[in-house]
């Protein structure tokens, strides 16, 4: 009997943090120059507080693509995207 462990068997938070650490230490990922000024979405006010947020996002995307092989990039808007809050000025 084959007792192999897959991504689906590991809790999401454990896999994402471990894989993000692996990506950071590996040195294979080239960080974009705009990384320090970008927001993670239109609904966010500021940039992320965690300096390693890019590695966590890559690890999260890798897990989502592994689990949902049939889905495309457009389906990720449900997980990562939100509407901008429209405020009424008084």
Secondary structure, 3 states (H helix, E strand, C coil): CCCCCCHHHCCHHHHHHHHHHHHHHHCCCCCCHHHHCCCCCCCCCCCCCCCCHHHHHHHHHHHHHHHCCCCCHHHHHHHHCCCCCCCCCC
